[in-house]
């Protein structure tokens, strides 16, 4: 058998013989199957965008009038900013004109003044060409207004010089080009640039909208979710729907669900039924998201309790060593410890004030690259000292 397999002629004959039994695969279907769910279920129209009703209503009116201003989308990550502008662009120009009328630049591209002067300015001043091979029915379905759109995603990462150079380009070619700046922090956009745009604030998704969207995706992917999984996804993602969908896809792959979607053979149907019967559990989501188990936190909080005689350092150091050895994230530990300590009604407010200062100082140190083991140990010992004050 092994000799036959490694014989090229025999293997080619076997492939030729078995070729008639294999069904031709649809390349597009296969591509969709292996797509990340974030891209697979990205909103195709403005009506699909969740929980941003005010923004979508305004843009729908703009879509009907086909008169678009320069726009500035800002808000937390994973709230649908990029999805909204892409859905709007597809609704305006359709598949035939989309590539020629849209320029999208992301933070992965170089975003200095050179790119603005060359790539952005070059696309902005290009005159609109009349499309060939597009019928009258196409223009009845899509407005196709006489301008192009430049989408600058993560615009707050652009340098000050690049943003300054963009001002003149926006004014000079506004007749045939519209700009859409997408960012997380609107304060990092220079005021002359922000004043030229209509601002749209994207808020974090409320639990209802996020849970509806996650349940819809889980149903389409044949995921069997344990009670509380959707709530845990929303809690772990902190309003970031993109992160929640990614966590759910990881859990789906973990139980081998979703990867069999779209296949029709009888054996594969049985395998799909078996896979979908395996549940995605709350603990599975916590492991994927890196959430630290409650019993680990319980041991650390217990070790931090002040003692009447001696110091709590030895007990704290032992637990912290175990936490670091298990590979838990220091940032995640501080977040959960913050919630555990600060929202504890048994701790007086004056002690909470001091504890919050300890957390803020340590968060800054971790951002600057401090050692995680020493940082956790320092926080725990300081909190223990504060709790021991009379």
C-alpha positions as CSV (number, residue, x, y, z in Angstrom):
1,X,0.0,0.0,0.0
2,X,2.8,2.4,0.9
3,X,4.7,1.5,-2.2
4,X,1.6,2.2,-4.3
5,X,1.1,5.6,-2.6
6,X,4.7,6.7,-3.3
7,X,4.6,5.6,-6.9
8,X,3.7,8.7,-8.9
9,X,2.1,6.8,-11.8
10,X,0.0,4.6,-9.6
11,X,-1.1,7.6,-7.6
12,X,-2.1,9.5,-10.7
13,X,-4.1,6.5,-12.0
14,X,-5.9,6.3,-8.6
15,X,-6.7,10.0,-8.8
16,X,-8.0,9.6,-12.3
17,X,-10.1,6.6,-11.4
18,X,-11.6,8.4,-8.3
19,X,-12.1,11.7,-10.1
20,X,-15.5,10.6,-11.5
21,X,-16.8,10.0,-8.0
22,X,-15.7,13.4,-6.6
23,X,-18.2,16.2,-6.8
24,X,-17.0,19.4,-8.3
25,X,-16.5,22.0,-5.5
26,X,-17.7,25.5,-5.8
27,X,-14.7,27.8,-5.2
28,X,-16.8,30.6,-3.9
29,X,-18.6,28.3,-1.4
30,X,-15.3,26.9,-0.2
31,X,-13.9,30.4,0.2
32,X,-16.9,31.4,2.3
33,X,-16.6,28.3,4.4
34,X,-13.0,29.1,5.5
35,X,-13.6,32.9,5.9
36,X,-13.4,34.4,9.4
37,X,-16.9,34.9,10.7
38,X,-16.2,38.6,11.2
39,X,-15.9,39.0,7.4
40,X,-18.5,36.3,6.5
41,X,-21.2,38.1,8.5
42,X,-20.1,41.7,8.0
43,X,-23.2,43.8,7.2
44,X,-23.8,44.0,3.5
45,X,-26.3,46.9,3.7
46,X,-27.0,49.8,6.1
47,X,-30.1,47.9,7.4
48,X,-27.8,45.1,8.6
49,X,-25.8,47.4,10.9
50,X,-26.7,46.7,14.5
51,X,-27.5,49.2,17.2
52,X,-26.4,52.4,15.4
53,X,-29.9,53.5,14.4
54,X,-29.3,57.3,14.4
55,X,-26.2,57.0,12.2
56,X,-27.9,54.6,9.7
57,X,-31.0,56.8,9.5
58,X,-29.0,59.8,8.5
59,X,-26.9,57.9,6.0
60,X,-30.0,56.4,4.5
61,X,-31.3,59.9,3.7
62,X,-27.9,60.7,2.3
63,X,-28.1,57.6,0.2
64,X,-31.4,58.7,-1.3
65,X,-30.2,62.2,-2.0
66,X,-26.8,60.9,-3.4
67,X,-25.1,63.9,-1.8
68,X,-22.4,62.8,0.6
69,X,-20.4,65.1,2.8
70,X,-16.9,64.4,4.2
71,X,-17.5,62.1,7.2
72,X,-15.7,61.3,10.5
73,X,-16.7,58.0,12.2
74,X,-15.4,57.6,15.7
75,X,-16.1,55.3,18.6
76,X,-14.9,52.2,20.4
77,X,-13.5,49.2,18.4
78,X,-15.9,46.6,17.1
79,X,-19.0,48.9,16.9
80,X,-19.4,48.8,13.1
81,X,-17.6,51.9,11.9
82,X,-15.7,50.3,9.0
83,X,-18.7,48.0,8.2
84,X,-21.0,51.0,7.9
85,X,-19.0,52.9,5.4
86,X,-18.3,49.8,3.3
87,X,-22.0,48.9,3.3
88,X,-22.8,52.5,2.3
89,X,-20.2,52.4,-0.5
90,X,-21.5,49.1,-1.9
91,X,-25.1,50.5,-1.8
92,X,-23.9,53.6,-3.7
93,X,-21.8,52.1,-6.4
94,X,-22.6,48.4,-6.6
95,X,-20.2,45.6,-7.5
96,X,-19.2,46.9,-10.9
97,X,-18.0,50.3,-9.9
98,X,-16.9,49.6,-6.3
99,X,-13.2,48.9,-7.1
100,X,-12.8,52.0,-9.3
101,X,-14.6,54.4,-7.0
102,X,-13.4,53.4,-3.6
103,X,-9.9,53.6,-2.1
104,X,-9.5,52.1,1.4
105,X,-6.3,52.6,3.4
106,X,-5.8,50.9,6.8
107,X,-3.4,51.3,9.6
108,X,-1.2,48.5,8.2
109,X,-0.3,50.9,5.3
110,X,2.3,53.5,5.8
111,X,0.4,56.7,6.8
112,X,3.0,59.4,6.6
113,X,2.9,62.6,4.6
114,X,4.4,60.8,1.6
115,X,1.3,58.5,1.2
116,X,-1.0,61.5,1.4
117,X,0.9,63.4,-1.3
118,X,1.2,60.4,-3.6
119,X,-1.4,57.7,-3.2
120,X,-4.3,59.7,-1.7
121,X,-3.8,62.8,-3.8
122,X,-3.3,60.8,-6.9
123,X,-6.6,58.9,-6.4
124,X,-8.5,62.1,-5.3
125,X,-7.6,64.1,-8.5
126,X,-8.3,61.2,-10.9
127,X,-11.2,62.2,-13.1
128,X,-14.3,60.0,-13.1
129,X,-14.5,57.6,-16.1
130,X,-17.8,56.5,-17.7
131,X,-18.2,52.8,-17.0
132,X,-18.5,50.4,-20.0
133,X,-20.7,47.4,-20.1
134,X,-23.0,48.7,-17.4
135,X,-26.7,48.8,-18.4
136,X,-29.5,51.2,-17.5
137,X,-30.9,48.7,-15.0
138,X,-27.7,48.9,-13.0
139,X,-28.1,52.7,-12.6
140,X,-31.7,52.2,-11.5
141,X,-30.5,49.9,-8.8
142,X,-27.5,51.8,-7.6
143,X,-27.3,55.7,-7.5
144,X,-23.7,55.9,-8.6
145,X,-23.2,59.6,-7.7
146,X,-20.4,61.5,-9.6
147,X,-17.7,61.3,-6.9
148,X,-15.2,58.8,-5.4
149,X,-14.8,57.9,-1.7
150,X,-11.5,57.6,0.1
151,X,-11.7,55.6,3.4
152,X,-8.9,56.2,5.8
153,X,-9.3,53.6,8.5
154,X,-7.5,54.1,11.9
155,X,-7.1,57.8,10.9
156,X,-6.0,58.6,14.4
157,X,-2.7,56.8,13.8
158,X,-1.8,59.3,11.0
159,X,1.0,61.7,11.8
160,X,0.2,65.4,12.4
161,X,2.0,66.4,9.1
162,X,0.0,63.8,7.1
163,X,-3.3,65.2,8.6
164,X,-2.2,68.7,7.8
165,X,-1.4,67.8,4.2
166,X,-4.8,66.1,3.9
167,X,-6.7,69.4,4.6
168,X,-5.8,71.0,1.3
169,X,-6.5,67.8,-0.6
170,X,-10.0,67.5,0.9
171,X,-10.8,71.1,-0.2
172,X,-9.2,71.0,-3.6
173,X,-10.9,67.8,-4.9
174,X,-14.2,67.9,-2.9
175,X,-16.2,68.1,-6.2
176,X,-15.2,64.6,-7.3
177,X,-13.9,63.0,-4.1
178,X,-15.3,62.5,-0.6
179,X,-13.3,61.4,2.4
180,X,-14.4,59.2,5.3
181,X,-12.1,59.2,8.3
182,X,-12.5,56.2,10.7
183,X,-10.9,56.4,14.2
184,X,-11.3,55.3,17.8
185,X,-10.1,58.6,19.4
186,X,-11.6,61.7,17.8
187,X,-9.3,63.9,20.0
188,X,-6.3,62.7,17.9
189,X,-7.7,64.2,14.7
190,X,-6.6,67.8,14.3
191,X,-9.3,70.3,14.6
192,X,-9.0,71.8,11.0
193,X,-9.6,68.3,9.7
194,X,-12.4,67.4,12.0
195,X,-14.3,70.7,11.2
196,X,-14.4,69.7,7.6
197,X,-16.3,66.5,8.3
198,X,-19.8,65.5,9.5
199,X,-19.2,63.6,12.7
200,X,-20.9,60.3,13.5
201,X,-20.4,58.8,16.9
202,X,-20.6,55.0,17.2
203,X,-21.6,53.8,20.7
204,X,-20.8,50.5,22.3
205,X,-23.4,47.9,21.4
206,X,-26.1,47.3,24.0
207,X,-26.6,43.8,25.3
208,X,-29.8,43.2,23.4
209,X,-28.5,44.1,19.9
210,X,-25.2,42.2,20.5
211,X,-27.0,39.1,21.8
212,X,-29.4,39.1,18.8
213,X,-26.6,39.2,16.4
214,X,-24.6,36.5,18.1
215,X,-27.7,34.2,18.3
216,X,-28.3,34.8,14.6
217,X,-24.7,33.8,13.7
218,X,-24.8,30.7,16.1
219,X,-28.0,29.5,14.4
220,X,-26.6,29.9,10.9
221,X,-23.4,28.0,12.0
222,X,-25.3,25.2,13.8
223,X,-23.7,26.0,17.1
224,X,-25.1,24.4,20.2
225,X,-24.7,26.9,23.0
226,X,-25.0,26.3,26.7
227,X,-27.2,28.7,28.7
228,X,-25.2,31.8,29.6
229,X,-22.7,31.6,26.7
230,X,-24.1,34.6,24.9
231,X,-24.0,36.7,28.1
232,X,-20.5,35.5,28.8
233,X,-19.4,36.5,25.2
234,X,-20.8,40.0,25.7
235,X,-19.2,40.3,29.1
236,X,-15.8,39.2,27.9
237,X,-15.8,41.3,24.7
238,X,-16.8,44.5,26.6
239,X,-19.1,45.9,23.8
240,X,-16.7,44.8,21.0
241,X,-18.9,42.7,18.7
242,X,-16.0,41.8,16.5
243,X,-14.1,40.3,19.5
244,X,-17.3,38.4,20.6
245,X,-17.8,36.9,17.1
246,X,-14.1,35.8,17.0
247,X,-14.4,34.2,20.5
248,X,-17.5,32.3,19.3
249,X,-15.8,31.1,16.1
250,X,-12.8,29.9,18.2
251,X,-15.2,27.9,20.4
252,X,-17.0,26.6,17.4
253,X,-13.7,25.3,15.9
254,X,-12.9,23.8,19.3
255,X,-16.0,21.5,19.2
256,X,-15.6,21.0,15.4
257,X,-18.8,22.8,14.7
258,X,-19.4,25.1,11.8
259,X,-16.5,23.7,9.8
260,X,-18.8,21.2,8.2
261,X,-21.4,23.7,7.0
262,X,-22.5,23.6,3.4
263,X,-21.6,19.9,2.7
264,X,-24.4,17.6,1.5
265,X,-23.1,14.0,1.7
266,X,-24.9,11.6,4.0
267,X,-21.8,10.7,6.1
268,X,-21.0,14.3,6.5
269,X,-24.6,15.1,7.7
270,X,-24.2,12.5,10.4
271,X,-20.9,14.0,11.4
272,X,-22.5,17.5,11.4
273,X,-25.3,16.3,13.7
274,X,-22.7,14.7,16.0
275,X,-20.6,17.9,16.1
276,X,-23.6,20.2,16.7
277,X,-24.6,18.1,19.6
278,X,-21.4,19.0,21.4
279,X,-22.1,22.2,23.4
280,X,-20.1,25.4,23.6
281,X,-19.8,25.9,27.3
282,X,-19.3,29.1,29.4
283,X,-16.0,27.8,30.7
284,X,-14.8,27.2,27.1
285,X,-15.5,30.9,26.3
286,X,-13.6,32.0,29.5
287,X,-10.6,29.9,28.5
288,X,-10.5,31.4,25.0
289,X,-10.9,34.9,26.3
290,X,-8.2,34.3,28.9
291,X,-10.5,34.9,31.9
292,X,-8.9,33.9,35.1
293,X,-10.9,31.3,37.1
294,X,-12.7,32.5,40.2
295,X,-10.9,30.1,42.5
296,X,-7.5,31.6,41.5
297,X,-8.8,35.0,42.4
298,X,-10.3,33.7,45.6
299,X,-6.8,32.4,46.7
300,X,-5.2,35.7,45.9
301,X,-7.8,37.8,47.7
302,X,-7.6,35.5,50.7
303,X,-3.8,35.8,50.7
304,X,-4.1,39.6,50.6
305,X,-6.2,39.8,53.8
306,X,-4.2,41.5,56.5
307,X,-3.0,39.3,59.5
308,X,-2.8,40.3,63.1
309,X,0.7,39.0,63.5
310,X,3.4,39.3,60.8
311,X,3.2,40.2,57.2
312,X,1.0,38.8,54.4
313,X,4.0,38.9,52.0
314,X,4.8,35.1,52.1
315,X,1.2,34.1,51.3
316,X,0.8,36.6,48.6
317,X,4.2,35.8,47.0
318,X,3.3,32.1,46.8
319,X,-0.1,32.7,45.1
320,X,1.4,35.2,42.7
321,X,4.2,32.8,41.7
322,X,1.6,30.2,40.9
323,X,-0.5,32.7,38.9
324,X,2.6,33.7,36.8
325,X,3.7,30.1,36.4
326,X,0.2,29.2,35.0
327,X,0.7,31.9,32.4
328,X,-2.3,34.2,33.3
329,X,-2.2,37.7,31.9
330,X,-1.3,40.4,34.4
331,X,-3.6,42.9,32.7
332,X,-6.5,40.5,32.9
333,X,-5.7,39.7,36.5
334,X,-5.7,43.4,37.4
335,X,-9.0,44.0,35.7
336,X,-10.7,41.1,37.5
337,X,-9.0,42.0,40.8
338,X,-10.2,45.7,40.3
339,X,-13.8,44.6,40.0
340,X,-13.5,42.2,42.9
341,X,-12.0,44.8,45.3
342,X,-13.5,48.1,44.2
343,X,-17.1,46.8,44.0
344,X,-16.8,45.2,47.5
345,X,-19.1,47.1,49.8
346,X,-17.3,45.9,52.9
347,X,-14.2,48.0,52.0
348,X,-14.4,51.7,53.2
349,X,-14.4,54.4,50.5
350,X,-11.2,56.0,51.7
351,X,-9.4,52.7,51.3
352,X,-11.0,52.3,47.8
353,X,-9.5,55.6,46.8
354,X,-6.0,54.5,47.6
355,X,-6.5,51.1,45.9
356,X,-7.7,52.8,42.7
357,X,-4.5,54.9,42.7
358,X,-2.5,51.7,43.0
359,X,-4.3,50.1,40.1
360,X,-3.9,53.2,37.8
361,X,-0.2,53.3,38.6
362,X,0.3,49.7,37.8
363,X,-1.7,49.9,34.6
364,X,0.7,52.6,33.4
365,X,3.7,50.5,34.4
366,X,2.4,47.4,32.5
367,X,1.7,49.6,29.4
368,X,5.3,50.7,29.6
369,X,6.5,47.1,29.6
370,X,7.2,46.4,33.3
371,X,7.8,42.9,34.6
372,X,4.4,41.2,35.1
373,X,5.5,39.1,38.1
374,X,6.8,42.1,40.1
375,X,3.8,44.2,39.1
376,X,1.3,41.7,40.4
377,X,3.3,41.2,43.5
378,X,3.6,44.9,44.1
379,X,-0.2,45.5,43.6
380,X,-1.2,42.6,45.9
381,X,1.2,43.7,48.7
382,X,0.2,47.3,48.5
383,X,-3.5,46.4,48.6
384,X,-2.9,44.2,51.5
385,X,-1.2,47.1,53.3
386,X,-4.1,49.4,52.6
387,X,-6.7,46.9,53.8
388,X,-4.7,46.5,57.0
389,X,-4.9,50.3,57.8
390,X,-7.3,51.1,60.7
